[in-house]
Amino acid sequence: MNIMKEKLAILPLMTVLLTSCSVVTGIFKAGAVVGVIAVIVVIAIIIWIVSLFSRKS
């Protein structure tokens, strides 16, 4: 009976921790998407600047 009470006491803690993990996972996924977009924008700007200099030559 005592083991059952311990398991029931751990259940709310597990629920909170698992929810937190999914939130952190979502944040990292969003961060990865923003990082990829930032890299694409930087590469596009570099290509644009190089094309400006190559036209003048």
N, C-alpha and C positions, 0 to 999 in steps of 0.2 A: 504493500500500500504506500509506503514511504517513497519508493522509486517512482510510482505513478505521480505523486505530488511534485517530485523534482522534474519529471518530464513536462508536466503541465506548466511549471514555473518557467521553464526554458522556452516554451513555445512562443510567448509574446516577444521575448528577446530575439529569437530567430526571425520572427516576422519583421521586426524593425530592421535588423541587420541585413536581411535579404533585400528589403526595399531600398535601403541605402546603397547597396551594391548595384542595383539596377539604375539608380539615379547617377551614380558615378560612371557607370558604363555609358549612359546616354550623354553625359558631359564629355567624355573622352571621344565618343563618336562624333559629336558636334565639333569638337576641337580639331579632329582629323580632317573633317570636311572643310572647315575654315582654313586650315593649313594648306590643303591642296589648292583651294581657290586663291590663296595668297601667293603661292608659288606660281600658279598660272598667270596671275596678274603681273608679277615681277618679270617673268619671262617675256610676256607680251610687251611690257614697257622697254625692256632691253632690246628686243627686236625692232621696236618702233624707233628707238634712239639710233640704233645701228643703220636702219634704213634712211634716216635723215642725213647722217654723215655720208652714206654711200651715194646719195643723190647729188650732193654738192661736189663730189669729186669728178 
